[in-house]
Amino acid sequence: MSQDYQRFVANVKNKTAIDLGLYKEAQMKRRLESLRDKKGFKDFTSFYQAMTEDEKLFNDFLERMTINVSEFYRNYKRWEVLESKILPRLLKENPRPKIWSAACSTGEEPYTLAMILANFMPLSQISIFATDLDRTIIERAKVGLYTERSLKEVPKHILAKYFDKDPMGYKVKDEIKRTVKFQHQNLLADRFQNQFDLIVCRNVMIYFTEEAKDQLYHKFSQALRKGGVLFVGSTEQIFNASNYQFDTEDTFFYKKM
């Protein structure tokens, strides 16, 4: 790690508690270098200095490092498994499940969860906790306005039922928005709530080092009740699941033992 970047990582951690050292270095450094160069800075020292004085630049940095790529019903077949196999068991054990969408990005994932849960219970009974590191992204999620690109996997009847057409794209209806409570959170640094029935954390772990993944899987396991489920992304299979008291319930679904 170059001294300039090393100092940047240390400064960011001191200021924000975000530890860039827990992300895969080559990927993260390349992404941040491209942002730094685009903004016209010659090194990370001057870039960091400007970030501390310019809130917009700091938000640009957060958005670049948190990789906000999301869509509704991403990897559709997995959501079908959640609906047909995982949720019926969880709901039998707890009719009012405690659900967390971790690293929820612009909100597509928790809103998808709400739409699926609406097949089992009234919307007024649904409560989903959703968190992300990037406060700007959370504000966008609360607005609930999406382009067609985010909606390509959404079944037509769901689109008609839960979205309003908008000049800018499609807006999630208020009845769905009311089911989700958004909050700022640093997964790697903050303590988690516990006794969750379902934790959904998809397409995030791939950006972390092996040490950071190990730490997070332990934290997720502790946050789940016995019999609760961790749902991960389709490139994030946990090969040593038993180390975290997990058993594979289905592909990419891990049950706490």
Backbone as CSV, one residue per row, in Angstrom:
resi,resn,N_x,N_y,N_z,CA_x,CA_y,CA_z,C_x,C_y,C_z
1,MET,0.849,-1.187,0.000,0.000,0.000,0.000,0.896,1.252,0.000
2,SER,0.688,2.159,-0.955,1.519,3.364,-1.013,1.282,4.211,0.240
3,GLN,2.306,4.988,0.604,2.213,5.803,1.818,1.067,6.814,1.738
4,ASP,0.910,7.396,0.560,-0.144,8.392,0.331,-1.528,7.773,0.587
5,TYR,-1.757,6.582,0.014,-3.055,5.912,0.181,-3.214,5.413,1.624
6,GLN,-2.123,4.924,2.202,-2.145,4.425,3.590,-2.590,5.541,4.553
7,ARG,-2.039,6.739,4.332,-2.385,7.893,5.165,-3.866,8.252,4.974
8,PHE,-4.328,8.170,3.727,-5.729,8.441,3.399,-6.646,7.469,4.146
9,VAL,-6.304,6.181,4.110,-7.092,5.149,4.796,-7.157,5.450,6.298
10,ALA,-6.011,5.813,6.891,-5.954,6.115,8.330,-6.796,7.354,8.657
11,ASN,-6.694,8.386,7.827,-7.450,9.623,8.061,-8.957,9.388,7.982
12,VAL,-9.374,8.628,6.956,-10.806,8.330,6.786,-11.324,7.557,7.996
13,LYS,-10.525,6.595,8.468,-10.950,5.792,9.622,-11.087,6.668,10.875
14,ASN,-10.122,7.562,11.093,-10.178,8.450,12.263,-11.386,9.375,12.216
15,LYS,-11.688,9.867,11.025,-12.776,10.849,10.888,-14.161,10.200,10.896
16,THR,-14.292,9.021,10.273,-15.631,8.467,10.005,-15.890,7.081,10.591
17,ALA,-14.835,6.406,11.099,-14.917,4.997,11.551,-15.107,4.032,10.383
18,ILE,-15.004,4.533,9.146,-15.047,3.641,7.977,-13.629,3.130,7.737
19,ASP,-13.471,1.801,7.802,-12.137,1.216,7.645,-11.962,0.676,6.225
20,LEU,-11.352,1.486,5.360,-11.128,1.063,3.973,-10.189,-0.133,3.898
21,GLY,-9.405,-0.343,4.950,-8.488,-1.477,4.987,-9.201,-2.817,5.014
22,LEU,-10.505,-2.815,5.307,-11.274,-4.063,5.335,-11.877,-4.410,3.974
23,TYR,-11.691,-3.506,3.005,-12.139,-3.774,1.639,-10.954,-4.259,0.817
24,LYS,-11.233,-5.044,-0.222,-10.158,-5.516,-1.092,-9.418,-4.308,-1.663
25,GLU,-8.110,-4.246,-1.395,-7.362,-3.019,-1.657,-7.318,-2.622,-3.136
26,ALA,-6.999,-3.579,-4.007,-6.820,-3.245,-5.432,-8.095,-2.634,-6.008
27,GLN,-9.236,-3.273,-5.706,-10.531,-2.789,-6.210,-10.849,-1.394,-5.680
28,MET,-10.738,-1.250,-4.344,-11.117,-0.002,-3.694,-10.211,1.143,-4.137
29,LYS,-8.915,0.875,-4.161,-7.958,1.932,-4.529,-8.205,2.390,-5.965
30,ARG,-8.474,1.435,-6.846,-8.711,1.776,-8.257,-9.962,2.662,-8.394
31,ARG,-11.008,2.303,-7.673,-12.243,3.098,-7.745,-12.029,4.512,-7.212
32,LEU,-11.304,4.607,-6.088,-11.094,5.919,-5.477,-10.098,6.765,-6.267
33,GLU,-9.132,6.121,-6.889,-8.196,6.866,-7.751,-8.938,7.499,-8.925
34,SER,-9.875,6.758,-9.490,-10.598,7.302,-10.644,-11.458,8.497,-10.213
35,LEU,-12.050,8.436,-9.011,-12.822,9.577,-8.501,-11.888,10.757,-8.215
36,ARG,-10.777,10.473,-7.552,-9.804,11.524,-7.216,-9.326,12.254,-8.473
37,ASP,-8.965,11.466,-9.496,-8.459,12.063,-10.741,-9.548,12.884,-11.436
38,LYS,-10.777,12.332,-11.419,-11.906,13.018,-12.059,-12.163,14.383,-11.402
39,LYS,-11.938,14.436,-10.084,-12.173,15.686,-9.346,-10.971,16.633,-9.414
40,GLY,-9.878,16.178,-10.059,-8.753,17.078,-10.306,-7.697,17.150,-9.212
41,PHE,-7.597,16.075,-8.397,-6.564,16.065,-7.349,-5.403,15.162,-7.768
42,LYS,-4.189,15.562,-7.384,-3.015,14.819,-7.859,-2.602,13.701,-6.895
43,ASP,-3.071,13.778,-5.633,-2.742,12.725,-4.668,-3.872,12.605,-3.637
44,PHE,-3.788,11.541,-2.816,-4.853,11.295,-1.836,-4.819,12.291,-0.673
45,THR,-3.640,12.866,-0.404,-3.531,13.831,0.695,-4.370,15.074,0.407
46,SER,-4.206,15.617,-0.789,-4.986,16.813,-1.145,-6.472,16.465,-1.318
47,PHE,-6.744,15.262,-1.811,-8.126,14.803,-1.976,-8.824,14.716,-0.615
48,TYR,-8.132,14.138,0.374,-8.712,14.015,1.721,-8.965,15.396,2.325
49,GLN,-8.004,16.281,2.191,-8.138,17.640,2.726,-9.396,18.314,2.166
50,ALA,-9.586,18.182,0.850,-10.767,18.778,0.209,-12.055,18.121,0.700
51,MET,-12.010,16.795,0.898,-13.182,16.069,1.390,-13.652,16.581,2.751
52,THR,-12.699,16.972,3.603,-13.057,17.436,4.954,-13.713,18.819,4.910
53,GLU,-13.533,19.513,3.805,-14.066,20.879,3.698,-15.284,20.982,2.772
54,ASP,-15.560,19.911,2.044,-16.613,19.956,1.025,-17.533,18.745,1.204
55,GLU,-18.731,18.993,1.730,-19.654,17.885,2.036,-20.063,17.115,0.785
56,LYS,-20.233,17.835,-0.328,-20.625,17.151,-1.562,-19.538,16.180,-2.014
57,LEU,-18.272,16.614,-1.900,-17.156,15.743,-2.283,-17.103,14.517,-1.372
58,PHE,-17.352,14.731,-0.081,-17.365,13.602,0.857,-18.481,12.619,0.488
59,ASN,-19.653,13.145,0.114,-20.754,12.267,-0.300,-20.428,11.530,-1.596
60,ASP,-19.718,12.213,-2.519,-19.276,11.547,-3.757,-18.337,10.389,-3.432
61,PHE,-17.446,10.613,-2.468,-16.526,9.565,-2.020,-17.308,8.375,-1.462
62,LEU,-18.291,8.659,-0.585,-19.096,7.583,0.006,-19.832,6.793,-1.061
63,GLU,-20.411,7.522,-2.008,-21.181,6.851,-3.059,-20.266,5.967,-3.910
64,ARG,-19.052,6.448,-4.183,-18.117,5.642,-4.988,-17.662,4.392,-4.238
65,MET,-17.411,4.519,-2.944,-16.874,3.370,-2.211,-17.945,2.351,-1.842
66,THR,-19.230,2.769,-1.810,-20.263,1.819,-1.384,-20.966,1.100,-2.529
67,ILE,-20.558,1.363,-3.762,-21.000,0.581,-4.928,-22.508,0.364,-4.948
68,ASN,-23.259,1.424,-5.215,-24.720,1.323,-5.144,-25.317,0.822,-6.455
69,VAL,-25.221,-0.479,-6.646,-25.830,-1.098,-7.825,-26.908,-2.033,-7.301
70,SER,-28.140,-1.733,-7.609,-29.215,-2.554,-7.063,-30.376,-2.577,-8.037
71,GLU,-31.264,-3.547,-7.853,-32.493,-3.586,-8.656,-33.520,-4.428,-7.915
72,PHE,-34.775,-4.270,-8.268,-35.838,-5.053,-7.652,-35.750,-6.515,-8.109
73,TYR,-36.044,-7.419,-7.187,-36.067,-8.865,-7.481,-34.771,-9.323,-8.171
74,ARG,-33.638,-8.793,-7.733,-32.363,-9.161,-8.367,-32.116,-10.653,-8.193
75,ASN,-31.777,-11.360,-9.278,-31.684,-12.835,-9.309,-33.046,-13.424,-8.900
76,TYR,-34.000,-13.245,-9.779,-35.414,-13.496,-9.496,-35.682,-14.882,-8.877
77,LYS,-34.993,-15.906,-9.368,-35.244,-17.286,-8.883,-35.006,-17.408,-7.377
78,ARG,-34.042,-16.650,-6.852,-33.759,-16.705,-5.403,-34.928,-16.128,-4.591
79,TRP,-35.548,-15.075,-5.122,-36.698,-14.486,-4.425,-37.883,-15.454,-4.456
80,GLU,-37.973,-16.247,-5.519,-39.032,-17.273,-5.577,-38.826,-18.320,-4.486
81,VAL,-37.560,-18.695,-4.265,-37.249,-19.653,-3.186,-37.608,-19.040,-1.831
82,LEU,-37.282,-17.767,-1.652,-37.634,-17.086,-0.400,-39.145,-17.159,-0.169
83,GLU,-39.911,-16.883,-1.230,-41.369,-16.834,-1.090,-41.991,-18.215,-0.906
84,SER,-41.492,-19.196,-1.632,-42.156,-20.510,-1.619,-41.658,-21.438,-0.505
85,LYS,-40.403,-21.241,-0.063,-39.828,-22.209,0.887,-39.417,-21.589,2.220
86,ILE,-38.695,-20.464,2.168,-38.093,-19.919,3.393,-39.125,-19.180,4.250
87,LEU,-39.860,-18.259,3.635,-40.825,-17.462,4.408,-41.938,-18.299,5.046
88,PRO,-42.512,-19.294,4.329,-43.566,-20.082,4.994,-43.100,-20.705,6.315
89,ARG,-41.867,-21.223,6.352,-41.353,-21.787,7.615,-41.163,-20.698,8.669
90,LEU,-40.523,-19.591,8.272,-40.268,-18.513,9.234,-41.562,-17.953,9.810
91,LEU,-42.573,-17.802,8.940,-43.845,-17.222,9.386,-44.624,-18.184,10.281
92,LYS,-44.414,-19.465,10.090,-45.052,-20.457,10.965,-44.458,-20.331,12.375
93,GLU,-43.155,-20.034,12.428,-42.462,-19.920,13.720,-42.686,-18.546,14.372
94,ASN,-42.871,-17.527,13.543,-43.134,-16.177,14.061,-43.983,-15.412,13.042
95,PRO,-45.298,-15.252,13.317,-46.195,-14.594,12.346,-45.871,-13.114,12.106
96,ARG,-45.113,-12.485,13.021,-44.696,-11.083,12.836,-43.164,-11.034,12.803
97,PRO,-42.557,-11.456,11.707,-41.102,-11.655,11.681,-40.313,-10.347,11.783
98,LYS,-39.152,-10.447,12.410,-38.220,-9.321,12.511,-37.228,-9.456,11.352
99,ILE,-37.237,-8.475,10.446,-36.489,-8.590,9.184,-35.571,-7.393,8.998
100,TRP,-34.356,-7.683,8.517,-33.352,-6.631,8.310,-32.765,-6.746,6.903
101,SER,-32.810,-5.661,6.160,-32.122,-5.550,4.871,-30.835,-4.755,5.133
102,ALA,-29.698,-5.458,5.168,-28.411,-4.845,5.518,-27.695,-4.396,4.250
103,ALA,-27.095,-3.199,4.291,-26.467,-2.594,3.104,-27.518,-2.505,1.992
104,CYS,-28.600,-1.788,2.299,-29.804,-1.798,1.452,-29.701,-0.901,0.220
105,SER,-28.628,-0.127,0.120,-28.412,0.740,-1.040,-29.626,1.655,-1.254
106,THR,-30.091,1.762,-2.504,-31.160,2.722,-2.823,-32.574,2.188,-2.538
107,GLY,-32.682,1.060,-1.815,-33.980,0.628,-1.297,-34.710,-0.452,-2.069
108,GLU,-34.179,-0.851,-3.226,-34.893,-1.859,-4.022,-35.110,-3.152,-3.232
109,GLU,-34.095,-3.555,-2.463,-34.182,-4.828,-1.746,-35.242,-4.827,-0.638
110,PRO,-35.232,-3.856,0.300,-36.289,-3.889,1.327,-37.693,-3.709,0.757
111,TYR,-37.823,-2.912,-0.309,-39.151,-2.765,-0.917,-39.594,-4.072,-1.587
112,THR,-38.646,-4.791,-2.191,-38.979,-6.114,-2.754,-39.466,-7.043,-1.647
113,LEU,-38.775,-7.030,-0.512,-39.184,-7.863,0.633,-40.617,-7.536,1.054
114,ALA,-40.931,-6.246,1.120,-42.282,-5.837,1.529,-43.333,-6.359,0.552
115,MET,-43.036,-6.277,-0.746,-43.988,-6.733,-1.772,-44.222,-8.240,-1.690
116,ILE,-43.170,-8.981,-1.361,-43.312,-10.432,-1.219,-44.077,-10.771,0.060
117,LEU,-43.732,-10.093,1.161,-44.425,-10.352,2.431,-45.909,-10.018,2.349
118,ALA,-46.256,-9.059,1.464,-47.669,-8.668,1.315,-48.529,-9.827,0.800
119,ASN,-47.897,-10.867,0.257,-48.645,-12.064,-0.158,-49.044,-12.924,1.039
120,PHE,-48.448,-12.636,2.202,-48.701,-13.451,3.395,-49.455,-12.709,4.497
121,MET,-49.408,-11.385,4.480,-49.994,-10.620,5.589,-50.361,-9.213,5.126
122,PRO,-51.209,-8.508,5.887,-51.547,-7.130,5.508,-50.301,-6.233,5.595
123,LEU,-50.215,-5.250,4.713,-49.075,-4.330,4.710,-48.924,-3.624,6.059
124,SER,-50.021,-3.389,6.748,-49.971,-2.689,8.039,-49.205,-3.477,9.098
125,GLN,-49.045,-4.792,8.871,-48.331,-5.632,9.845,-46.856,-5.847,9.482
126,ILE,-46.461,-5.336,8.323,-45.090,-5.568,7.857,-44.166,-4.458,8.359
127,SER,-43.015,-4.881,8.914,-42.020,-3.914,9.372,-40.631,-4.424,8.986
128,ILE,-39.943,-3.650,8.165,-38.614,-4.046,7.693,-37.605,-2.970,8.092
129,PHE,-36.540,-3.412,8.721,-35.443,-2.532,9.124,-34.433,-2.547,7.971
130,ALA,-34.006,-1.377,7.498,-33.083,-1.317,6.352,-31.967,-0.322,6.664
131,THR,-30.718,-0.729,6.434,-29.583,0.132,6.795,-28.578,0.234,5.658
132,ASP,-27.854,1.364,5.661,-26.750,1.531,4.716,-25.750,2.514,5.309
133,LEU,-24.534,2.460,4.784,-23.453,3.335,5.241,-23.599,4.758,4.709
134,ASP,-24.236,4.882,3.545,-24.270,6.145,2.812,-25.587,6.889,3.091
135,ARG,-25.506,8.002,3.817,-26.721,8.743,4.200,-27.459,9.309,2.978
136,THR,-26.702,9.732,1.961,-27.326,10.285,0.748,-28.162,9.223,0.048
137,ILE,-27.616,8.025,-0.012,-28.310,6.893,-0.638,-29.591,6.563,0.136
138,ILE,-29.520,6.624,1.463,-30.712,6.361,2.287,-31.818,7.378,1.974
139,GLU,-31.435,8.638,1.811,-32.435,9.661,1.471,-33.078,9.360,0.117
140,ARG,-32.262,8.888,-0.831,-32.817,8.487,-2.139,-33.777,7.307,-1.992
141,ALA,-33.396,6.362,-1.136,-34.249,5.181,-0.906,-35.605,5.591,-0.339
142,LYS,-35.598,6.560,0.568,-36.854,7.016,1.181,-37.798,7.647,0.156
143,VAL,-37.231,8.290,-0.860,-38.048,8.898,-1.923,-38.738,7.806,-2.741
144,GLY,-38.000,6.711,-3.021,-38.600,5.566,-3.702,-38.889,5.765,-5.173
145,LEU,-38.073,6.568,-5.848,-38.246,6.811,-7.293,-37.166,6.060,-8.069
146,TYR,-37.583,5.291,-9.076,-36.645,4.402,-9.781,-36.798,4.476,-11.295
147,THR,-35.689,4.254,-11.986,-35.712,4.190,-13.450,-36.123,2.779,-13.883
148,GLU,-36.430,2.640,-15.139,-36.858,1.332,-15.660,-35.767,0.278,-15.519
149,ARG,-34.514,0.711,-15.536,-33.396,-0.246,-15.413,-33.491,-1.047,-14.111
150,SER,-33.923,-0.389,-13.030,-34.044,-1.064,-11.725,-35.224,-2.027,-11.674
151,LEU,-36.134,-1.903,-12.651,-37.424,-2.607,-12.573,-37.563,-3.762,-13.555
152,LYS,-36.466,-4.097,-14.232,-36.618,-5.067,-15.332,-37.050,-6.462,-14.879
153,GLU,-36.818,-6.824,-13.598,-37.232,-8.147,-13.097,-38.609,-8.119,-12.412
154,VAL,-39.197,-6.929,-12.291,-40.468,-6.826,-11.549,-41.612,-7.393,-12.385
155,PRO,-42.359,-8.379,-11.834,-43.514,-8.904,-12.572,-44.523,-7.795,-12.862
156,LYS,-45.190,-7.892,-14.009,-46.111,-6.832,-14.472,-47.199,-6.510,-13.442
157,HIS,-47.759,-7.560,-12.811,-48.852,-7.310,-11.864,-48.355,-6.578,-10.613
158,ILE,-47.088,-6.818,-10.233,-46.496,-6.125,-9.077,-46.248,-4.658,-9.425
159,LEU,-45.771,-4.433,-10.650,-45.538,-3.060,-11.124,-46.841,-2.260,-11.084
160,ALA,-47.918,-2.881,-11.556,-49.217,-2.201,-11.588,-49.765,-1.952,-10.175
161,LYS,-49.502,-2.879,-9.283,-50.098,-2.817,-7.947,-49.366,-1.866,-6.997
162,TYR,-48.028,-1.845,-7.058,-47.245,-1.160,-6.027,-46.423,0.034,-6.513
163,PHE,-46.561,0.401,-7.795,-45.805,1.543,-8.326,-46.738,2.514,-9.036
164,ASP,-46.385,3.799,-8.971,-47.072,4.832,-9.754,-46.121,5.323,-10.835
165,LYS,-46.638,5.479,-12.051,-45.810,6.023,-13.135,-45.505,7.483,-12.809
166,ASP,-44.268,7.859,-13.085,-43.795,9.207,-12.786,-43.026,9.701,-14.009
167,PRO,-42.993,11.007,-14.277,-42.226,11.494,-15.436,-40.761,11.031,-15.416
168,MET,-40.227,10.804,-14.199,-38.823,10.394,-14.062,-38.646,8.873,-14.044
169,GLY,-39.752,8.124,-14.016,-39.644,6.661,-13.949,-40.860,6.078,-13.247
170,TYR,-40.607,5.350,-12.145,-41.689,4.759,-11.355,-41.450,5.043,-9.881
171,LYS,-42.530,5.341,-9.160,-42.416,5.638,-7.738,-43.131,4.558,-6.926
172,VAL,-42.454,4.063,-5.888,-43.056,3.075,-5.001,-44.205,3.733,-4.229
173,LYS,-45.314,3.030,-4.132,-46.480,3.596,-3.439,-46.196,3.764,-1.940
174,ASP,-46.854,4.774,-1.362,-46.631,5.098,0.051,-46.923,3.913,0.967
175,GLU,-47.889,3.101,0.611,-48.248,1.957,1.483,-47.075,0.979,1.609
176,ILE,-46.256,0.872,0.557,-45.046,0.035,0.627,-43.955,0.781,1.393
177,LYS,-43.795,2.058,1.096,-42.744,2.845,1.771,-42.918,2.834,3.292
178,ARG,-44.160,2.847,3.722,-44.422,2.886,5.177,-43.951,1.620,5.895
179,THR,-43.735,0.535,5.171,-43.331,-0.727,5.816,-41.829,-0.771,6.140
180,VAL,-41.061,0.179,5.590,-39.594,0.126,5.728,-39.090,1.293,6.566
181,LYS,-38.253,0.971,7.544,-37.625,2.011,8.367,-36.132,2.029,8.020
182,PHE,-35.671,3.128,7.437,-34.273,3.259,7.021,-33.434,3.894,8.127
183,GLN,-32.189,3.426,8.215,-31.285,3.963,9.234,-29.840,3.887,8.739
184,HIS,-29.024,4.845,9.156,-27.598,4.827,8.813,-26.885,3.783,9.673
185,GLN,-25.968,3.023,9.053,-25.214,2.031,9.822,-23.927,1.647,9.102
186,ASN,-22.875,1.467,9.901,-21.600,0.931,9.418,-21.540,-0.540,9.836
187,LEU,-21.713,-1.445,8.883,-21.764,-2.879,9.195,-20.528,-3.358,9.941
188,LEU,-19.368,-2.850,9.537,-18.120,-3.355,10.104,-17.834,-2.796,11.492
189,ALA,-18.338,-1.612,11.800,-17.989,-0.966,13.073,-19.116,-0.999,14.108
190,ASP,-20.370,-0.990,13.671,-21.486,-0.831,14.610,-21.972,-2.165,15.183
191,ARG,-22.595,-2.072,16.349,-23.234,-3.263,16.945,-24.555,-3.523,16.227
192,PHE,-24.961,-4.795,16.191,-26.216,-5.172,15.541,-27.300,-5.403,16.582
193,GLN,-28.549,-5.211,16.170,-29.681,-5.697,16.960,-29.644,-7.230,16.921
194,ASN,-30.546,-7.875,17.659,-30.551,-9.344,17.615,-31.975,-9.892,17.488
195,GLN,-32.042,-11.203,17.497,-33.312,-11.939,17.377,-34.025,-11.686,16.047
196,PHE,-33.247,-11.492,14.988,-33.859,-11.363,13.658,-34.304,-12.738,13.162
197,ASP,-35.434,-12.756,12.459,-35.894,-13.977,11.782,-35.219,-14.112,10.420
198,LEU,-34.994,-12.965,9.763,-34.401,-12.972,8.421,-33.483,-11.759,8.274
199,ILE,-32.250,-12.022,7.821,-31.328,-10.942,7.452,-31.001,-11.125,5.970
200,VAL,-31.195,-10.074,5.200,-30.855,-10.104,3.775,-29.652,-9.183,3.578
201,CYS,-28.538,-9.760,3.127,-27.334,-8.966,2.843,-26.721,-9.536,1.576
202,ARG,-26.992,-8.886,0.442,-26.647,-9.474,-0.854,-25.725,-8.560,-1.661
203,ASN,-24.742,-9.202,-2.298,-23.849,-8.505,-3.240,-23.061,-7.373,-2.579
204,VAL,-22.688,-7.615,-1.319,-21.870,-6.652,-0.583,-20.569,-7.320,-0.124
205,MET,-20.698,-8.564,0.347,-19.545,-9.269,0.930,-18.395,-9.437,-0.069
206,ILE,-18.721,-9.465,-1.354,-17.681,-9.668,-2.370,-16.637,-8.556,-2.367
207,TYR,-16.973,-7.411,-1.772,-16.024,-6.290,-1.770,-15.097,-6.298,-0.555
208,PHE,-15.367,-7.208,0.415,-14.593,-7.215,1.657,-13.460,-8.238,1.620
209,THR,-12.459,-7.999,2.469,-11.373,-8.974,2.639,-11.935,-10.217,3.345
210,GLU,-11.168,-11.312,3.317,-11.601,-12.546,3.982,-11.789,-12.315,5.484
211,GLU,-10.888,-11.512,6.088,-10.986,-11.234,7.539,-12.279,-10.485,7.851
212,ALA,-12.605,-9.496,7.008,-13.824,-8.715,7.235,-15.069,-9.591,7.063
213,LYS,-15.042,-10.471,6.053,-16.178,-11.395,5.844,-16.382,-12.276,7.063
214,ASP,-15.279,-12.823,7.573,-15.335,-13.708,8.738,-15.987,-12.980,9.919
215,GLN,-15.547,-11.758,10.146,-16.083,-10.939,11.225,-17.588,-10.706,11.032
216,LEU,-17.988,-10.396,9.793,-19.393,-10.097,9.515,-20.284,-11.324,9.637
217,TYR,-19.822,-12.460,9.139,-20.644,-13.673,9.249,-20.884,-14.031,10.716
218,HIS,-19.862,-13.839,11.553,-20.057,-14.078,12.993,-21.098,-13.112,13.557
219,LYS,-21.010,-11.841,13.170,-21.954,-10.843,13.671,-23.384,-11.127,13.191
220,PHE,-23.519,-11.518,11.925,-24.852,-11.858,11.407,-25.428,-13.067,12.145
221,SER,-24.589,-14.061,12.383,-25.046,-15.261,13.086,-25.552,-14.905,14.481
222,GLN,-24.803,-14.067,15.190,-25.217,-13.653,16.534,-26.502,-12.823,16.505
223,ALA,-26.738,-12.118,15.389,-27.930,-11.262,15.290,-29.200,-12.044,14.958
224,LEU,-29.048,-13.292,14.508,-30.210,-14.108,14.159,-30.684,-14.926,15.353
225,ARG,-31.983,-15.142,15.423,-32.492,-16.115,16.396,-32.160,-17.511,15.880
226,LYS,-32.263,-18.502,16.744,-32.082,-19.882,16.320,-33.174,-20.227,15.310
227,GLY,-32.790,-20.740,14.140,-33.769,-21.022,13.089,-33.939,-19.869,12.110
228,GLY,-33.364,-18.698,12.459,-33.411,-17.552,11.546,-32.510,-17.776,10.337
229,VAL,-32.679,-16.933,9.313,-32.015,-17.175,8.025,-31.230,-15.947,7.561
230,LEU,-30.023,-16.207,7.038,-29.235,-15.196,6.328,-29.338,-15.489,4.833
231,PHE,-29.773,-14.491,4.062,-29.945,-14.608,2.603,-28.851,-13.759,1.964
232,VAL,-27.941,-14.416,1.210,-26.794,-13.704,0.620,-26.902,-13.659,-0.905
233,GLY,-25.997,-12.922,-1.534,-26.018,-12.753,-2.984,-25.535,-13.973,-3.737
234,SER,-25.757,-13.972,-5.049,-25.518,-15.187,-5.837,-24.052,-15.401,-6.209
235,THR,-23.145,-14.589,-5.655,-21.714,-14.896,-5.809,-21.072,-15.028,-4.433
236,GLU,-21.908,-15.241,-3.405,-21.405,-15.132,-2.029,-21.644,-16.381,-1.188
237,GLN,-21.549,-17.536,-1.803,-21.745,-18.777,-1.077,-20.791,-18.860,0.117
238,ILE,-21.300,-19.315,1.268,-20.455,-19.479,2.462,-19.999,-20.945,2.501
239,PHE,-18.729,-21.167,2.198,-18.245,-22.551,2.056,-18.005,-23.232,3.400
240,ASN,-17.757,-22.449,4.439,-17.509,-23.028,5.771,-18.621,-22.590,6.726
241,ALA,-19.868,-22.809,6.281,-21.041,-22.279,6.993,-21.100,-22.725,8.457
242,SER,-20.680,-23.954,8.748,-20.791,-24.469,10.126,-19.921,-23.684,11.109
243,ASN,-18.879,-23.022,10.605,-18.036,-22.166,11.472,-18.840,-21.051,12.124
244,TYR,-19.963,-20.692,11.478,-20.773,-19.577,11.968,-22.124,-20.059,12.519
245,GLN,-22.191,-21.358,12.827,-23.441,-21.982,13.290,-24.537,-21.912,12.236
246,PHE,-24.143,-22.003,10.957,-25.107,-22.000,9.863,-25.208,-23.384,9.234
247,ASP,-26.402,-23.678,8.726,-26.619,-24.860,7.900,-27.286,-24.358,6.617
248,THR,-26.947,-24.939,5.467,-27.530,-24.482,4.208,-28.974,-24.971,4.107
249,GLU,-29.921,-24.027,4.068,-31.336,-24.400,3.911,-31.691,-24.506,2.429
250,ASP,-31.058,-23.665,1.624,-31.178,-23.714,0.169,-29.971,-22.942,-0.353
251,THR,-29.737,-22.938,-1.663,-28.602,-22.209,-2.197,-28.722,-20.721,-1.847
252,PHE,-27.707,-20.205,-1.156,-27.623,-18.802,-0.721,-28.561,-18.458,0.453
253,PHE,-29.145,-19.465,1.086,-29.935,-19.267,2.299,-29.320,-20.100,3.428
254,TYR,-28.947,-19.438,4.523,-28.249,-20.108,5.618,-29.056,-19.989,6.912
255,LYS,-29.353,-21.161,7.479,-30.190,-21.211,8.683,-29.305,-21.280,9.927
256,LYS,-29.610,-20.461,10.917,-28.849,-20.462,12.178,-29.231,-21.710,12.982
257,MET,-28.226,-22.467,13.354,-28.474,-23.716,14.081,-28.573,-23.468,15.595
